[in-house]
């Protein structure tokens, strides 16, 4: 395997976030949920190749990075050879409280 390509994992909180987002979007129309998942997967693949592409969010948590996905922020960390998707949250949320609670 190419050492410049990392694996990615999705944390349990991020999986719950994704389920909530998909449930909300699919309530309006199924295609919206599918489109979001496709965009999410595309970002995960980009992060495998270019893991430092995201904006640093060290003010929320040391080592935290994020990329914008529609109105959401996909938060992740780099751990050894892995990109860990930490949370996927609405960018309008109180992010400081969210990360201080964890």
C-alpha positions in Angstrom: 0.0 0.0 0.0 1.1 3.5 -0.8 2.4 5.0 2.5 1.1 8.4 1.6 -2.5 7.1 1.7 -3.9 6.7 5.1 -6.8 4.6 6.3 -9.7 6.3 7.9 -12.0 5.2 10.7 -15.2 6.7 11.9 -15.7 7.1 15.7 -18.9 6.0 17.4 -20.0 9.7 18.0 -19.4 10.5 14.3 -21.5 7.5 13.3 -24.3 8.7 15.5 -23.9 12.2 14.0 -24.1 10.8 10.5 -27.2 8.7 11.3 -28.9 11.8 12.7 -28.0 13.9 9.7 -29.2 11.2 7.2 -32.4 10.7 9.1 -33.1 14.4 9.0 -32.3 14.8 5.3 -34.1 11.6 4.3 -37.2 12.9 6.0 -37.4 15.5 3.3 -36.3 13.3 0.4 -34.2 10.1 0.2 -31.9 11.5 -2.5 -30.7 14.3 -0.1 -29.5 11.6 2.4 -27.8 9.7 -0.4 -26.1 12.8 -1.8 -24.8 13.8 1.7 -23.3 10.3 2.2 -21.6 10.5 -1.3 -20.1 13.9 -0.4 -19.0 12.5 3.0 -17.3 9.5 1.4 -15.6 11.8 -1.2 -14.2 13.9 1.6 -13.0 10.8 3.5 -11.1 9.7 0.4 -9.5 13.2 0.0 -8.4 13.1 3.6 -6.8 9.8 3.1 -4.5 11.3 0.5 -4.2 14.9 1.8 -4.7 14.6 5.6 -3.6 18.1 6.4 -6.0 19.8 4.0 -8.4 20.6 6.8 -8.4 23.8 8.9 -6.8 23.4 12.3 -9.3 23.7 15.2 -6.7 23.5 18.1 -8.8 26.1 19.9 -11.5 23.5 20.4 -9.2 20.5 21.0 -5.5 20.0 20.3 -4.8 18.2 17.0 -8.4 18.6 15.8 -8.9 19.5 12.1 -12.0 20.1 10.1 -13.4 20.5 6.6 -16.7 22.0 5.5 -19.3 19.7 4.1 -22.4 21.6 3.2 -23.6 23.3 6.4 -21.7 20.7 8.5 -18.1 20.4 9.7 -16.4 17.1 9.4 -14.0 17.1 12.4 -11.0 14.7 12.3 -7.7 13.9 13.9 -4.5 12.3 12.5 -3.3 9.3 14.5 -0.2 7.5 13.2 -1.3 6.3 9.8 -5.0 6.8 10.4 -7.5 9.6 9.8 -10.1 9.4 12.6 -13.4 11.1 11.8 -14.3 12.4 15.2 -17.6 14.2 14.7 -19.8 15.6 11.9 -21.8 18.5 13.2 -23.8 21.5 12.1 -21.4 24.4 11.9 -24.0 26.6 13.6 -23.7 24.6 16.9 -21.9 25.8 19.9 -18.7 24.0 19.1 -16.8 25.1 22.2 -19.5 23.5 24.4 -19.6 20.4 22.2 -15.9 19.7 22.5 -15.6 20.8 26.2 -18.3 18.2 27.0 -16.2 15.4 25.5 
